[in-house]
């Protein structure tokens, strides 16, 4: 004699199936977040290099446009 699944068993199976789908979605979201964090790290490194370059350019231009008084006396 084979017993039929009860409503409680069917509900439990349905809940486990929903849990499995939710865990799969969460796993994909975590993987996407990890990929985005890696991309952000690359972008932050590029920004660091770019900001250092811009700072050096700014200081060079500032020195050319606003020379010190001592340097002006030496040029004369």
mmCIF file of the N, C-alpha and C atoms, coordinates in Angstrom:
data_MODEL
# 
_entry.id   MODEL 
# 
loop_
_atom_site.group_PDB 
_atom_site.id 
_atom_site.type_symbol 
_atom_site.label_atom_id 
_atom_site.label_alt_id 
_atom_site.label_comp_id 
_atom_site.label_asym_id 
_atom_site.label_entity_id 
_atom_site.label_seq_id 
_atom_site.pdbx_PDB_ins_code 
_atom_site.Cartn_x 
_atom_site.Cartn_y 
_atom_site.Cartn_z 
_atom_site.occupancy 
_atom_site.B_iso_or_equiv 
_atom_site.pdbx_formal_charge 
_atom_site.auth_seq_id 
_atom_site.auth_comp_id 
_atom_site.auth_asym_id 
_atom_site.auth_atom_id 
_atom_site.pdbx_PDB_model_num 
ATOM 1   N N  . UNK A 1 1  ? 0.831  -1.163 0.000   1.00 0.00 ? 1  UNK A N  1 
ATOM 2   C CA . UNK A 1 1  ? 0.000  0.000  0.000   1.00 0.00 ? 1  UNK A CA 1 
ATOM 3   C C  . UNK A 1 1  ? 0.890  1.246  0.000   1.00 0.00 ? 1  UNK A C  1 
ATOM 4   N N  . UNK A 1 2  ? 0.648  2.125  -0.946  1.00 0.00 ? 2  UNK A N  1 
ATOM 5   C CA . UNK A 1 2  ? 1.450  3.329  -1.092  1.00 0.00 ? 2  UNK A CA 1 
ATOM 6   C C  . UNK A 1 2  ? 0.634  4.511  -0.579  1.00 0.00 ? 2  UNK A C  1 
ATOM 7   N N  . UNK A 1 3  ? 1.241  5.279  0.295   1.00 0.00 ? 3  UNK A N  1 
ATOM 8   C CA . UNK A 1 3  ? 0.500  6.393  0.883   1.00 0.00 ? 3  UNK A CA 1 
ATOM 9   C C  . UNK A 1 3  ? 0.618  7.625  -0.007  1.00 0.00 ? 3  UNK A C  1 
ATOM 10  N N  . UNK A 1 4  ? -0.432 8.390  -0.056  1.00 0.00 ? 4  UNK A N  1 
ATOM 11  C CA . UNK A 1 4  ? -0.459 9.635  -0.826  1.00 0.00 ? 4  UNK A CA 1 
ATOM 12  C C  . UNK A 1 4  ? 0.187  10.738 0.022   1.00 0.00 ? 4  UNK A C  1 
ATOM 13  N N  . UNK A 1 5  ? 0.910  11.669 -0.628  1.00 0.00 ? 5  UNK A N  1 
ATOM 14  C CA . UNK A 1 5  ? 1.491  12.762 0.152   1.00 0.00 ? 5  UNK A CA 1 
ATOM 15  C C  . UNK A 1 5  ? 0.383  13.631 0.738   1.00 0.00 ? 5  UNK A C  1 
ATOM 16  N N  . UNK A 1 6  ? 0.586  14.013 1.959   1.00 0.00 ? 6  UNK A N  1 
ATOM 17  C CA . UNK A 1 6  ? -0.411 14.846 2.634   1.00 0.00 ? 6  UNK A CA 1 
ATOM 18  C C  . UNK A 1 6  ? -0.208 16.310 2.226   1.00 0.00 ? 6  UNK A C  1 
ATOM 19  N N  . UNK A 1 7  ? -1.188 17.118 2.566   1.00 0.00 ? 7  UNK A N  1 
ATOM 20  C CA . UNK A 1 7  ? -1.070 18.548 2.273   1.00 0.00 ? 7  UNK A CA 1 
ATOM 21  C C  . UNK A 1 7  ? 0.131  19.152 2.977   1.00 0.00 ? 7  UNK A C  1 
ATOM 22  N N  . UNK A 1 8  ? 0.410  18.698 4.195   1.00 0.00 ? 8  UNK A N  1 
ATOM 23  C CA . UNK A 1 8  ? 1.552  19.218 4.952   1.00 0.00 ? 8  UNK A CA 1 
ATOM 24  C C  . UNK A 1 8  ? 2.861  18.855 4.249   1.00 0.00 ? 8  UNK A C  1 
ATOM 25  N N  . UNK A 1 9  ? 2.939  17.631 3.733   1.00 0.00 ? 9  UNK A N  1 
ATOM 26  C CA . UNK A 1 9  ? 4.145  17.201 3.021   1.00 0.00 ? 9  UNK A CA 1 
ATOM 27  C C  . UNK A 1 9  ? 4.322  18.005 1.740   1.00 0.00 ? 9  UNK A C  1 
ATOM 28  N N  . UNK A 1 10 ? 3.234  18.236 1.035   1.00 0.00 ? 10 UNK A N  1 
ATOM 29  C CA . UNK A 1 10 ? 3.314  19.031 -0.192  1.00 0.00 ? 10 UNK A CA 1 
ATOM 30  C C  . UNK A 1 10 ? 3.730  20.469 0.115   1.00 0.00 ? 10 UNK A C  1 
ATOM 31  N N  . UNK A 1 11 ? 3.197  21.020 1.181   1.00 0.00 ? 11 UNK A N  1 
ATOM 32  C CA . UNK A 1 11 ? 3.555  22.382 1.573   1.00 0.00 ? 11 UNK A CA 1 
ATOM 33  C C  . UNK A 1 11 ? 5.035  22.455 1.950   1.00 0.00 ? 11 UNK A C  1 
ATOM 34  N N  . UNK A 1 12 ? 5.499  21.431 2.680   1.00 0.00 ? 12 UNK A N  1 
ATOM 35  C CA . UNK A 1 12 ? 6.906  21.392 3.079   1.00 0.00 ? 12 UNK A CA 1 
ATOM 36  C C  . UNK A 1 12 ? 7.800  21.305 1.838   1.00 0.00 ? 12 UNK A C  1 
ATOM 37  N N  . UNK A 1 13 ? 7.445  20.439 0.899   1.00 0.00 ? 13 UNK A N  1 
ATOM 38  C CA . UNK A 1 13 ? 8.226  20.313 -0.333  1.00 0.00 ? 13 UNK A CA 1 
ATOM 39  C C  . UNK A 1 13 ? 8.229  21.624 -1.127  1.00 0.00 ? 13 UNK A C  1 
ATOM 40  N N  . UNK A 1 14 ? 7.088  22.284 -1.177  1.00 0.00 ? 14 UNK A N  1 
ATOM 41  C CA . UNK A 1 14 ? 6.992  23.557 -1.886  1.00 0.00 ? 14 UNK A CA 1 
ATOM 42  C C  . UNK A 1 14 ? 7.878  24.604 -1.204  1.00 0.00 ? 14 UNK A C  1 
ATOM 43  N N  . UNK A 1 15 ? 7.846  24.639 0.130   1.00 0.00 ? 15 UNK A N  1 
ATOM 44  C CA . UNK A 1 15 ? 8.688  25.590 0.869   1.00 0.00 ? 15 UNK A CA 1 
ATOM 45  C C  . UNK A 1 15 ? 10.169 25.316 0.657   1.00 0.00 ? 15 UNK A C  1 
ATOM 46  N N  . UNK A 1 16 ? 10.566 24.037 0.635   1.00 0.00 ? 16 UNK A N  1 
ATOM 47  C CA . UNK A 1 16 ? 11.961 23.702 0.370   1.00 0.00 ? 16 UNK A CA 1 
ATOM 48  C C  . UNK A 1 16 ? 12.362 24.111 -1.049  1.00 0.00 ? 16 UNK A C  1 
ATOM 49  N N  . UNK A 1 17 ? 11.462 23.938 -2.001  1.00 0.00 ? 17 UNK A N  1 
ATOM 50  C CA . UNK A 1 17 ? 11.745 24.329 -3.378  1.00 0.00 ? 17 UNK A CA 1 
ATOM 51  C C  . UNK A 1 17 ? 11.908 25.855 -3.456  1.00 0.00 ? 17 UNK A C  1 
ATOM 52  N N  . UNK A 1 18 ? 11.042 26.604 -2.774  1.00 0.00 ? 18 UNK A N  1 
ATOM 53  C CA . UNK A 1 18 ? 11.155 28.061 -2.749  1.00 0.00 ? 18 UNK A CA 1 
ATOM 54  C C  . UNK A 1 18 ? 12.457 28.487 -2.077  1.00 0.00 ? 18 UNK A C  1 
ATOM 55  N N  . UNK A 1 19 ? 12.816 27.797 -1.018  1.00 0.00 ? 19 UNK A N  1 
ATOM 56  C CA . UNK A 1 19 ? 14.079 28.094 -0.335  1.00 0.00 ? 19 UNK A CA 1 
ATOM 57  C C  . UNK A 1 19 ? 15.260 27.855 -1.271  1.00 0.00 ? 19 UNK A C  1 
ATOM 58  N N  . UNK A 1 20 ? 15.217 26.767 -2.009  1.00 0.00 ? 20 UNK A N  1 
ATOM 59  C CA . UNK A 1 20 ? 16.290 26.475 -2.966  1.00 0.00 ? 20 UNK A CA 1 
ATOM 60  C C  . UNK A 1 20 ? 16.409 27.556 -4.022  1.00 0.00 ? 20 UNK A C  1 
ATOM 61  N N  . UNK A 1 21 ? 15.275 28.025 -4.546  1.00 0.00 ? 21 UNK A N  1 
ATOM 62  C CA . UNK A 1 21 ? 15.297 29.102 -5.543  1.00 0.00 ? 21 UNK A CA 1 
ATOM 63  C C  . UNK A 1 21 ? 15.827 30.408 -4.922  1.00 0.00 ? 21 UNK A C  1 
ATOM 64  N N  . UNK A 1 22 ? 15.411 30.676 -3.706  1.00 0.00 ? 22 UNK A N  1 
ATOM 65  C CA . UNK A 1 22 ? 15.881 31.895 -3.034  1.00 0.00 ? 22 UNK A CA 1 
ATOM 66  C C  . UNK A 1 22 ? 17.388 31.841 -2.794  1.00 0.00 ? 22 UNK A C  1 
ATOM 67  N N  . UNK A 1 23 ? 17.882 30.683 -2.395  1.00 0.00 ? 23 UNK A N  1 
ATOM 68  C CA . UNK A 1 23 ? 19.325 30.535 -2.177  1.00 0.00 ? 23 UNK A CA 1 
ATOM 69  C C  . UNK A 1 23 ? 20.094 30.667 -3.486  1.00 0.00 ? 23 UNK A C  1 
ATOM 70  N N  . UNK A 1 24 ? 19.545 30.156 -4.571  1.00 0.00 ? 24 UNK A N  1 
ATOM 71  C CA . UNK A 1 24 ? 20.202 30.290 -5.874  1.00 0.00 ? 24 UNK A CA 1 
ATOM 72  C C  . UNK A 1 24 ? 20.249 31.755 -6.299  1.00 0.00 ? 24 UNK A C  1 
ATOM 73  N N  . UNK A 1 25 ? 19.149 32.489 -6.099  1.00 0.00 ? 25 UNK A N  1 
ATOM 74  C CA . UNK A 1 25 ? 19.138 33.923 -6.428  1.00 0.00 ? 25 UNK A CA 1 
ATOM 75  C C  . UNK A 1 25 ? 20.143 34.678 -5.564  1.00 0.00 ? 25 UNK A C  1 
ATOM 76  N N  . UNK A 1 26 ? 20.192 34.346 -4.286  1.00 0.00 ? 26 UNK A N  1 
ATOM 77  C CA . UNK A 1 26 ? 21.127 35.010 -3.385  1.00 0.00 ? 26 UNK A CA 1 
ATOM 78  C C  . UNK A 1 26 ? 22.567 34.708 -3.795  1.00 0.00 ? 26 UNK A C  1 
ATOM 79  N N  . UNK A 1 27 ? 22.833 33.487 -4.205  1.00 0.00 ? 27 UNK A N  1 
ATOM 80  C CA . UNK A 1 27 ? 24.173 33.119 -4.657  1.00 0.00 ? 27 UNK A CA 1 
ATOM 81  C C  . UNK A 1 27 ? 24.570 33.922 -5.891  1.00 0.00 ? 27 UNK A C  1 
ATOM 82  N N  . UNK A 1 28 ? 23.652 34.093 -6.829  1.00 0.00 ? 28 UNK A N  1 
ATOM 83  C CA . UNK A 1 28 ? 23.943 34.901 -8.025  1.00 0.00 ? 28 UNK A CA 1 
ATOM 84  C C  . UNK A 1 28 ? 24.176 36.359 -7.639  1.00 0.00 ? 28 UNK A C  1 
ATOM 85  N N  . UNK A 1 29 ? 23.376 36.871 -6.709  1.00 0.00 ? 29 UNK A N  1 
ATOM 86  C CA . UNK A 1 29 ? 23.537 38.265 -6.274  1.00 0.00 ? 29 UNK A CA 1 
ATOM 87  C C  . UNK A 1 29 ? 24.886 38.466 -5.589  1.00 0.00 ? 29 UNK A C  1 
ATOM 88  N N  . UNK A 1 30 ? 25.314 37.506 -4.787  1.00 0.00 ? 30 UNK A N  1 
ATOM 89  C CA . UNK A 1 30 ? 26.609 37.597 -4.103  1.00 0.00 ? 30 UNK A CA 1 
ATOM 90  C C  . UNK A 1 30 ? 27.743 37.543 -5.121  1.00 0.00 ? 30 UNK A C  1 
ATOM 91  N N  . UNK A 1 31 ? 27.612 36.687 -6.126  1.00 0.00 ? 31 UNK A N  1 
ATOM 92  C CA . UNK A 1 31 ? 28.639 36.610 -7.171  1.00 0.00 ? 31 UNK A CA 1 
ATOM 93  C C  . UNK A 1 31 ? 28.711 37.928 -7.945  1.00 0.00 ? 31 UNK A C  1 
ATOM 94  N N  . UNK A 1 32 ? 27.566 38.508 -8.248  1.00 0.00 ? 32 UNK A N  1 
ATOM 95  C CA . UNK A 1 32 ? 27.545 39.788 -8.955  1.00 0.00 ? 32 UNK A CA 1 
ATOM 96  C C  . UNK A 1 32 ? 28.163 40.884 -8.087  1.00 0.00 ? 32 UNK A C  1 
ATOM 97  N N  . UNK A 1 33 ? 27.876 40.866 -6.793  1.00 0.00 ? 33 UNK A N  1 
ATOM 98  C CA . UNK A 1 33 ? 28.462 41.851 -5.881  1.00 0.00 ? 33 UNK A CA 1 
ATOM 99  C C  . UNK A 1 33 ? 29.981 41.704 -5.829  1.00 0.00 ? 33 UNK A C  1 
ATOM 100 N N  . UNK A 1 34 ? 30.464 40.478 -5.814  1.00 0.00 ? 34 UNK A N  1 
ATOM 101 C CA . UNK A 1 34 ? 31.917 40.251 -5.814  1.00 0.00 ? 34 UNK A CA 1 
ATOM 102 C C  . UNK A 1 34 ? 32.541 40.780 -7.100  1.00 0.00 ? 34 UNK A C  1 
ATOM 103 N N  . UNK A 1 35 ? 31.884 40.557 -8.238  1.00 0.00 ? 35 UNK A N  1 
ATOM 104 C CA . UNK A 1 35 ? 32.391 41.076 -9.511  1.00 0.00 ? 35 UNK A CA 1 
ATOM 105 C C  . UNK A 1 35 ? 32.422 42.601 -9.499  1.00 0.00 ? 35 UNK A C  1 
ATOM 106 N N  . UNK A 1 36 ? 31.364 43.210 -8.975  1.00 0.00 ? 36 UNK A N  1 
ATOM 107 C CA . UNK A 1 36 ? 31.309 44.672 -8.913  1.00 0.00 ? 36 UNK A CA 1 
ATOM 108 C C  . UNK A 1 36 ? 32.369 45.234 -7.972  1.00 0.00 ? 36 UNK A C  1 
ATOM 109 N N  . UNK A 1 37 ? 32.637 44.540 -6.873  1.00 0.00 ? 37 UNK A N  1 
ATOM 110 C CA . UNK A 1 37 ? 33.690 44.981 -5.948  1.00 0.00 ? 37 UNK A CA 1 
ATOM 111 C C  . UNK A 1 37 ? 35.054 44.914 -6.627  1.00 0.00 ? 37 UNK A C  1 
ATOM 112 N N  . UNK A 1 38 ? 35.293 43.890 -7.412  1.00 0.00 ? 38 UNK A N  1 
ATOM 113 C CA . UNK A 1 38 ? 36.563 43.777 -8.135  1.00 0.00 ? 38 UNK A CA 1 
ATOM 114 C C  . UNK A 1 38 ? 36.690 44.909 -9.157  1.00 0.00 ? 38 UNK A C  1 
ATOM 115 N N  . UNK A 1 39 ? 35.604 45.202 -9.855  1.00 0.00 ? 39 UNK A N  1 
ATOM 116 C CA . UNK A 1 39 ? 35.607 46.306 -10.816 1.00 0.00 ? 39 UNK A CA 1 
ATOM 117 C C  . UNK A 1 39 ? 35.844 47.639 -10.102 1.00 0.00 ? 39 UNK A C  1 
ATOM 118 N N  . UNK A 1 40 ? 35.233 47.819 -8.941  1.00 0.00 ? 40 UNK A N  1 
ATOM 119 C CA . UNK A 1 40 ? 35.427 49.047 -8.173  1.00 0.00 ? 40 UNK A CA 1 
ATOM 120 C C  . UNK A 1 40 ? 36.887 49.181 -7.742  1.00 0.00 ? 40 UNK A C  1 
ATOM 121 N N  . UNK A 1 41 ? 37.517 48.077 -7.367  1.00 0.00 ? 41 UNK A N  1 
ATOM 122 C CA . UNK A 1 41 ? 38.922 48.113 -6.975  1.00 0.00 ? 41 UNK A CA 1 
ATOM 123 C C  . UNK A 1 41 ? 39.787 48.578 -8.145  1.00 0.00 ? 41 UNK A C  1 
ATOM 124 N N  . UNK A 1 42 ? 39.520 48.061 -9.330  1.00 0.00 ? 42 UNK A N  1 
ATOM 125 C CA . UNK A 1 42 ? 40.275 48.465 -10.518 1.00 0.00 ? 42 UNK A CA 1 
ATOM 126 C C  . UNK A 1 42 ? 40.056 49.954 -10.795 1.00 0.00 ? 42 UNK A C  1 
ATOM 127 N N  . UNK A 1 43 ? 38.810 50.396 -10.707 1.00 0.00 ? 43 UNK A N  1 
ATOM 128 C CA . UNK A 1 43 ? 38.500 51.812 -10.955 1.00 0.00 ? 43 UNK A CA 1 
ATOM 129 C C  . UNK A 1 43 ? 39.148 52.727 -9.922  1.00 0.00 ? 43 UNK A C  1 
ATOM 130 N N  . UNK A 1 44 ? 39.150 52.308 -8.661  1.00 0.00 ? 44 UNK A N  1 
ATOM 131 C CA . UNK A 1 44 ? 39.786 53.119 -7.615  1.00 0.00 ? 44 UNK A CA 1 
ATOM 132 C C  . UNK A 1 44 ? 41.292 53.229 -7.834  1.00 0.00 ? 44 UNK A C  1 
ATOM 133 N N  . UNK A 1 45 ? 41.913 52.137 -8.272  1.00 0.00 ? 45 UNK A N  1 
ATOM 134 C CA . UNK A 1 45 ? 43.349 52.196 -8.577  1.00 0.00 ? 45 UNK A CA 1 
ATOM 135 C C  . UNK A 1 45 ? 43.614 53.157 -9.731  1.00 0.00 ? 45 UNK A C  1 
ATOM 136 N N  . UNK A 1 46 ? 42.763 53.120 -10.753 1.00 0.00 ? 46 UNK A N  1 
ATOM 137 C CA . UNK A 1 46 ? 42.927 54.035 -11.889 1.00 0.00 ? 46 UNK A CA 1 
ATOM 138 C C  . UNK A 1 46 ? 42.716 55.478 -11.442 1.00 0.00 ? 46 UNK A C  1 
ATOM 139 N N  . UNK A 1 47 ? 41.748 55.709 -10.570 1.00 0.00 ? 47 UNK A N  1 
ATOM 140 C CA . UNK A 1 47 ? 41.513 57.064 -10.063 1.00 0.00 ? 47 UNK A CA 1 
ATOM 141 C C  . UNK A 1 47 ? 42.703 57.564 -9.253  1.00 0.00 ? 47 UNK A C  1 
ATOM 142 N N  . UNK A 1 48 ? 43.328 56.675 -8.493  1.00 0.00 ? 48 UNK A N  1 
ATOM 143 C CA . UNK A 1 48 ? 44.493 57.057 -7.698  1.00 0.00 ? 48 UNK A CA 1 
ATOM 144 C C  . UNK A 1 48 ? 45.627 57.514 -8.605  1.00 0.00 ? 48 UNK A C  1 
ATOM 145 N N  . UNK A 1 49 ? 45.875 56.760 -9.667  1.00 0.00 ? 49 UNK A N  1 
ATOM 146 C CA . UNK A 1 49 ? 46.939 57.117 -10.608 1.00 0.00 ? 49 UNK A CA 1 
ATOM 147 C C  . UNK A 1 49 ? 46.600 58.435 -11.298 1.00 0.00 ? 49 UNK A C  1 
ATOM 148 N N  . UNK A 1 50 ? 45.358 58.576 -11.724 1.00 0.00 ? 50 UNK A N  1 
ATOM 149 C CA . UNK A 1 50 ? 44.945 59.798 -12.412 1.00 0.00 ? 50 UNK A CA 1 
ATOM 150 C C  . UNK A 1 50 ? 45.037 61.012 -11.492 1.00 0.00 ? 50 UNK A C  1 
ATOM 151 N N  . UNK A 1 51 ? 44.615 60.857 -10.242 1.00 0.00 ? 51 UNK A N  1 
ATOM 152 C CA . UNK A 1 51 ? 44.670 62.003 -9.321  1.00 0.00 ? 51 UNK A CA 1 
ATOM 153 C C  . UNK A 1 51 ? 46.119 62.389 -9.025  1.00 0.00 ? 51 UNK A C  1 
ATOM 154 N N  . UNK A 1 52 ? 47.013 61.428 -8.931  1.00 0.00 ? 52 UNK A N  1 
ATOM 155 C CA . UNK A 1 52 ? 48.428 61.745 -8.716  1.00 0.00 ? 52 UNK A CA 1 
ATOM 156 C C  . UNK A 1 52 ? 48.986 62.507 -9.911  1.00 0.00 ? 52 UNK A C  1 
ATOM 157 N N  . UNK A 1 53 ? 48.607 62.087 -11.099 1.00 0.00 ? 53 UNK A N  1 
ATOM 158 C CA . UNK A 1 53 ? 49.054 62.774 -12.310 1.00 0.00 ? 53 UNK A CA 1 
ATOM 159 C C  . UNK A 1 53 ? 48.518 64.204 -12.361 1.00 0.00 ? 53 UNK A C  1 
ATOM 160 N N  . UNK A 1 54 ? 47.253 64.371 -12.047 1.00 0.00 ? 54 UNK A N  1 
ATOM 161 C CA . UNK A 1 54 ? 46.662 65.706 -12.049 1.00 0.00 ? 54 UNK A CA 1 
ATOM 162 C C  . UNK A 1 54 ? 47.296 66.594 -10.978 1.00 0.00 ? 54 UNK A C  1 
ATOM 163 N N  . UNK A 1 55 ? 47.590 66.042 -9.836  1.00 0.00 ? 55 UNK A N  1 
ATOM 164 C CA . UNK A 1 55 ? 48.232 66.818 -8.773  1.00 0.00 ? 55 UNK A CA 1 
ATOM 165 C C  . UNK A 1 55 ? 49.614 67.297 -9.225  1.00 0.00 ? 55 UNK A C  1 
ATOM 166 N N  . UNK A 1 56 ? 50.349 66.419 -9.879  1.00 0.00 ? 56 UNK A N  1 
ATOM 167 C CA . UNK A 1 56 ? 51.675 66.804 -10.369 1.00 0.00 ? 56 UNK A CA 1 
ATOM 168 C C  . UNK A 1 56 ? 51.559 67.893 -11.432 1.00 0.00 ? 56 UNK A C  1 
ATOM 169 N N  . UNK A 1 57 ? 50.594 67.762 -12.319 1.00 0.00 ? 57 UNK A N  1 
ATOM 170 C CA . UNK A 1 57 ? 50.392 68.797 -13.346 1.00 0.00 ? 57 UNK A CA 1 
ATOM 171 C C  . UNK A 1 57 ? 50.009 70.126 -12.700 1.00 0.00 ? 57 UNK A C  1 
ATOM 172 N N  . UNK A 1 58 ? 49.130 70.080 -11.724 1.00 0.00 ? 58 UNK A N  1 
ATOM 173 C CA . UNK A 1 58 ? 48.701 71.301 -11.046 1.00 0.00 ? 58 UNK A CA 1 
ATOM 174 C C  . UNK A 1 58 ? 49.879 71.991 -10.370 1.00 0.00 ? 58 UNK A C  1 
ATOM 175 N N  . UNK A 1 59 ? 50.705 71.219 -9.668  1.00 0.00 ? 59 UNK A N  1 
ATOM 176 C CA . UNK A 1 59 ? 51.841 71.822 -8.971  1.00 0.00 ? 59 UNK A CA 1 
ATOM 177 C C  . UNK A 1 59 ? 52.845 72.406 -9.968  1.00 0.00 ? 59 UNK A C  1 
ATOM 178 N N  . UNK A 1 60 ? 53.031 71.742 -11.100 1.00 0.00 ? 60 UNK A N  1 
ATOM 179 C CA . UNK A 1 60 ? 53.952 72.256 -12.115 1.00 0.00 ? 60 UNK A CA 1 
ATOM 180 C C  . UNK A 1 60 ? 53.448 73.578 -12.674 1.00 0.00 ? 60 UNK A C  1 
ATOM 181 N N  . UNK A 1 61 ? 52.177 73.630 -13.015 1.00 0.00 ? 61 UNK A N  1 
ATOM 182 C CA . UNK A 1 61 ? 51.596 74.857 -13.556 1.00 0.00 ? 61 UNK A CA 1 
ATOM 183 C C  . UNK A 1 61 ? 51.619 75.962 -12.500 1.00 0.00 ? 61 UNK A C  1 
ATOM 184 N N  . UNK A 1 62 ? 51.308 75.627 -11.265 1.00 0.00 ? 62 UNK A N  1 
ATOM 185 C CA . UNK A 1 62 ? 51.319 76.625 -10.195 1.00 0.00 ? 62 UNK A CA 1 
ATOM 186 C C  . UNK A 1 62 ? 52.719 77.204 -10.003 1.00 0.00 ? 62 UNK A C  1 
ATOM 187 N N  . UNK A 1 63 ? 53.741 76.375 -10.094 1.00 0.00 ? 63 UNK A N  1 
ATOM 188 C CA . UNK A 1 63 ? 55.112 76.867 -9.956  1.00 0.00 ? 63 UNK A CA 1 
ATOM 189 C C  . UNK A 1 63 ? 55.475 77.785 -11.111 1.00 0.00 ? 63 UNK A C  1 
ATOM 190 N N  . UNK A 1 64 ? 55.020 77.490 -12.307 1.00 0.00 ? 64 UNK A N  1 
ATOM 191 C CA . UNK A 1 64 ? 55.327 78.321 -13.469 1.00 0.00 ? 64 UNK A CA 1 
ATOM 192 C C  . UNK A 1 64 ? 54.582 79.657 -13.408 1.00 0.00 ? 64 UNK A C  1 
ATOM 193 N N  . UNK A 1 65 ? 53.344 79.628 -12.960 1.00 0.00 ? 65 UNK A N  1 
ATOM 194 C CA . UNK A 1 65 ? 52.539 80.846 -12.932 1.00 0.00 ? 65 UNK A CA 1 
ATOM 195 C C  . UNK A 1 65 ? 52.816 81.711 -11.708 1.00 0.00 ? 65 UNK A C  1 
ATOM 196 N N  . UNK A 1 66 ? 53.238 81.105 -10.618 1.00 0.00 ? 66 UNK A N  1 
ATOM 197 C CA . UNK A 1 66 ? 53.496 81.836 -9.373  1.00 0.00 ? 66 UNK A CA 1 
ATOM 198 C C  . UNK A 1 66 ? 54.904 81.530 -8.864  1.00 0.00 ? 66 UNK A C  1 
ATOM 199 N N  . UNK A 1 67 ? 55.916 82.038 -9.532  1.00 0.00 ? 67 UNK A N  1 
ATOM 200 C CA . UNK A 1 67 ? 57.281 81.724 -9.065  1.00 0.00 ? 67 UNK A CA 1 
ATOM 201 C C  . UNK A 1 67 ? 57.562 82.399 -7.728  1.00 0.00 ? 67 UNK A C  1 
ATOM 202 N N  . UNK A 1 68 ? 58.432 81.802 -6.961  1.00 0.00 ? 68 UNK A N  1 
ATOM 203 C CA . UNK A 1 68 ? 58.838 82.380 -5.679  1.00 0.00 ? 68 UNK A CA 1 
ATOM 204 C C  . UNK A 1 68 ? 59.651 83.650 -5.925  1.00 0.00 ? 68 UNK A C  1 
ATOM 205 N N  . UNK A 1 69 ? 59.687 84.539 -4.948  1.00 0.00 ? 69 UNK A N  1 
ATOM 206 C CA . UNK A 1 69 ? 60.439 85.784 -5.074  1.00 0.00 ? 69 UNK A CA 1 
ATOM 207 C C  . UNK A 1 69 ? 61.930 85.510 -5.200  1.00 0.00 ? 69 UNK A C  1 
ATOM 208 N N  . UNK A 1 70 ? 62.436 84.491 -4.502  1.00 0.00 ? 70 UNK A N  1 
ATOM 209 C CA . UNK A 1 70 ? 63.857 84.154 -4.575  1.00 0.00 ? 70 UNK A CA 1 
ATOM 210 C C  . UNK A 1 70 ? 64.237 83.739 -5.986  1.00 0.00 ? 70 UNK A C  1 
ATOM 211 N N  . UNK A 1 71 ? 63.363 82.977 -6.625  1.00 0.00 ? 71 UNK A N  1 
ATOM 212 C CA . UNK A 1 71 ? 63.646 82.538 -7.989  1.00 0.00 ? 71 UNK A CA 1 
ATOM 213 C C  . UNK A 1 71 ? 63.616 83.721 -8.950  1.00 0.00 ? 71 UNK A C  1 
ATOM 214 N N  . UNK A 1 72 ? 62.753 84.675 -8.732  1.00 0.00 ? 72 UNK A N  1 
ATOM 215 C CA . UNK A 1 72 ? 62.681 85.850 -9.594  1.00 0.00 ? 72 UNK A CA 1 
ATOM 216 C C  . UNK A 1 72 ? 63.948 86.675 -9.483  1.00 0.00 ? 72 UNK A C  1 
ATOM 217 N N  . UNK A 1 73 ? 64.475 86.814 -8.268  1.00 0.00 ? 73 UNK A N  1 
ATOM 218 C CA . UNK A 1 73 ? 65.715 87.562 -8.071  1.00 0.00 ? 73 UNK A CA 1 
ATOM 219 C C  . UNK A 1 73 ? 66.885 86.876 -8.751  1.00 0.00 ? 73 UNK A C  1 
ATOM 220 N N  . UNK A 1 74 ? 66.913 85.555 -8.737  1.00 0.00 ? 74 UNK A N  1 
ATOM 221 C CA . UNK A 1 74 ? 67.994 84.822 -9.371  1.00 0.00 ? 74 UNK A CA 1 
ATOM 222 C C  . UNK A 1 74 ? 67.934 84.973 -10.892 1.00 0.00 ? 74 UNK A C  1 
ATOM 223 N N  . UNK A 1 75 ? 66.742 85.044 -11.442 1.00 0.00 ? 75 UNK A N  1 
ATOM 224 C CA . UNK A 1 75 ? 66.597 85.188 -12.895 1.00 0.00 ? 75 UNK A CA 1 
ATOM 225 C C  . UNK A 1 75 ? 67.069 86.576 -13.347 1.00 0.00 ? 75 UNK A C  1 
ATOM 226 N N  . UNK A 1 76 ? 66.922 87.586 -12.511 1.00 0.00 ? 76 UNK A N  1 
ATOM 227 C CA . UNK A 1 76 ? 67.306 88.945 -12.879 1.00 0.00 ? 76 UNK A CA 1 
ATOM 228 C C  . UNK A 1 76 ? 68.759 89.085 -12.696 1.00 0.00 ? 76 UNK A C  1 
# 
